[in-house]
Amino acid sequence: MKKRKVIHSEEEGGARWITTFNDMMTLLLVFFVLLFAMSNIDVKKIKNFQYSLQSGLGVLEEGEKVQIAVMERLPIENIEHKAQDKIEDSIKAFDSEPGVGVAFTDKGILITLEESFLFRSGIADIDPEGLPLLDKIAVVIRKTANSIRVEGHTDNVKINTARFPSNWELSIARAVNVVKYLVETGKIPPQRLSAVGYGESRSVFFNDTPQHQAANRRVEILLASKNMN
C-alpha cells in the first residue's frame, strides 16, 4: 500500500510538471508574438495600450476607451512606390504637430485635428492659425488619388443657437468649411471630397472629464482606402 501511494504521488508530480512546461512555452510564444507586433505598432498606440491596461488594473480612472491597430502600408492609390514612400513620410510628419494625430485603419489614413487647433468653442469658422497646416495637408492630398472624407465631431455639451440648434449642425458646418477650404485654397477637385457631421455620436472617449471632452471635439480627414464602402 505504501508503494502504491508513492507511485501515485510521482505520477501526479509528473503531470503538474508537464502542465507548467506547457504554460511556459505558451507564454514564450505570446512574448515573441508581442515583440513582433510591437515592432509594427505606432508609438502612440503603444502608449494608449499601456494606459488602457493600467485602467483595467485600476491605476487610471475608468471610462477611457482605446483602440489599437497594427500599422499597415498606407492605402495610397495609383502612384509608384517611390512616390508613395515620400507621401507616407509627409503624412507621418503630421503626427508630430501639436493637436494633430495620424492613424492607419482598415478604412484608410485618418488625420485627426483637435478642435482647439481649428475652431473656437461653438464656432464653425476656421481659425486662421490652423490654415498653414491645412495647406500642408492639401499638398499631400493633391499627390494622391484617394477619396477624401472630412468628418466633424463634438462632445456631449449641448448647443442651441440660431445658427446651430444642436451639435449635429455644428459638426457638419465645421466639416463643410474644411472641405470648402481644401477645394478653394487647396485646389483639390471637389468630386474627391465629401463632408459629414456626427455630432457627439462617435466619441473616442467617454465624456467624463474635460480632457476627454476636448479629445472628442475634433475634425477627422480620412484618405479613404479603395475598398471602403
N, C-alpha and C positions, 0 to 999 in steps of 0.2 A: 504493500500500500504506500509506503514511503517513497519507493522508487517511482511509482506512477505519479505521485504528486510532484516530484522533482522534474520529471519529463514534461509534465503538463505545464509547469511554470516556464521551462525553457522554450516550449513552443509558443507560449504567449509572448515572451520577450522577443522572439524572432519576428513575430507578426508586427509587434509595435515598431521594431527597427525598420522593417520594410515600409511601413506607413510613414515614418519620419523621413526616410530616404526619398520617398515619392514626393512628399511635401517640399523637401529641399530642392529637388530637381524642378518642380513646378515653379517655385519662387525664382530660381535662377533663370528659367525660361522667360518668365514675366519681366524680370530685371533687364535682360538683354533686349526684349521687345520694346520696353520703355526707353532704353538707351537709343535704339534705332529711331523710334518715333520722335523723341526729343530733339534729335539732330535735324528733324524736318519740320519742327513746330515753331511758329513765330514766338519771339521772346515775350511779347506782351501776353500771348495766350498762356505761356507757361506761368507767368506771374498770376494771371487770373485763375489758373488751375490751383496754384498754391493757396490763393485767398479762399477759393471755393472749398478746398479740403480743410483749411483751418476753420471755416464757418461750420462745416459739418461736425468738427470736433468741439465746437463751442468756443473757439478762440475769437471769431468775429461775430458781429451781430447777424441774426438771421434775416433772410429776405433778399440776399444778393443772389442774382441769377447770372451764371457764367456759361458761355458757350466755348467749346474747344474744337478746333478743326485742324487737321493735318494740312500743311501747306502743299499745294499742287502747282504745276506750271500754269501761269496765268492764261485765261482763255482769250488771248488777243487774236483776232481773226484776220486772215487774208494778208499777212505780212511775212517776210522772210525771218529766219531765226535770228540773224544778227540784229535786225531792226527790232525784233521782239525783245531781245536782251536789253537793248537800250531803253525801251519803253518800260520794261519791268523795273529797271534801276530808277527811272524817273518816278514811277508810282511808289516804289518803296521809300523814296526820299521824302514823300509827303508825310510818312508816318512819324518823322522826326519833328514836324512842325507842331507848335503848341496848339492844342484844341483840335487836332486832326488825327484820325485813326484810319488804318488800312487793313482790310481783312480779305482773305481769299476763300470764297464759299462755292458751293455747288451751283449757285445762281450766277456767279461772276465775281468781279472785283468790286469791293464795296469801300468807298471813301466816305468816312463819316466826319462831318463838320459840326462842332458844338454850336449851340445857339448863340452863345456869347461872342463867338467868332464872326458871325454873320448878321445877327439881328439884336435889337434891343427888345426888352420884355414887352410882349403884346404888340409888337410891330412887325410888319411883313416886308418893309423896305430894307434892302441890303445895306448894311453899314459899309461906308467907303473903306474902312480898314481891312475888310475881308476881300476886297476886289483883287488885289495883287495875286493872292493865292488862287482865286477862281481863274485868273488869266493863265496861270501856270497849268492848272488842271485842263483848261481848254486847249492849250498847246498839245498836251499829251493825247487828249481825246481826238483831236484832228488827225493824229497819226494812226488811228485805229479805224476799224470798220464796224465795231460793236454798236449795238443799240444802247442808248443811254436812258436810264430811268432815274428821275430825281424824286426823292421821297421826303415829305415833310412830316415831322413827329413832334409831339408836345408831351408835357407831363399831365398830371390829373388836376391841376389848378384850373378851375373854370374861368372862362372869359365870356363876357356878354356886353358887347359894344355894338354901335350902329353898323360898323364895318364887319365885325367878326362876332356873330351871335354865339358861336361856340368854337371849340378847339379845332373842329373839322375845317371850318372856313379859314382859320389862321394857318393851319398846316398846309392846306392846298395853295393858299396865296403865297406862302414862302417858297414852295416848290416851283410854282409858276414863275415867280420873279427870278429864281435862279436859272430856270430854263430860258427865259427871255434874255437874260444877260449872256448866257452861253451862245445863243443864236445871234443876237445883235452885236455883241462885242467880241465874243469868242469865235465868231464866224463858223459855227458848227451847223450843218444842214438841219433844218427843223424836223425833217422826216425821221431823223435818227433819235429824236428826243421825245420824252413823254414826262408828264408830271402827275403825281398822285399825293394826296394828303391822307394820313392815317390817324390824325388827332392823337389821342392817348392810347389807342387800341393796341399798339405794338411796341410797348416799352421794353427796354432791355434790362431794367431793374424795377423792383417794386418801388413805388413812390413813398417810401417810409422815412427817408431822410432828405434834407436839402441837397446833399451831394448826389443822391440817386435821381432826384427830380431834375437836377441840372444835366445829368448824363442823358436823361430821356428827351430833353429838348434839343433836337438835332435835325440836320438835313443830311440825307444819305444820297450819294451819287453812285449808281450801280452801272458798271460796264458789263452788260448782260452777256452771259455765255450764249453760244449759238443755239443750244438745245433747250433754252429756258422757255417756259410757256408764257 
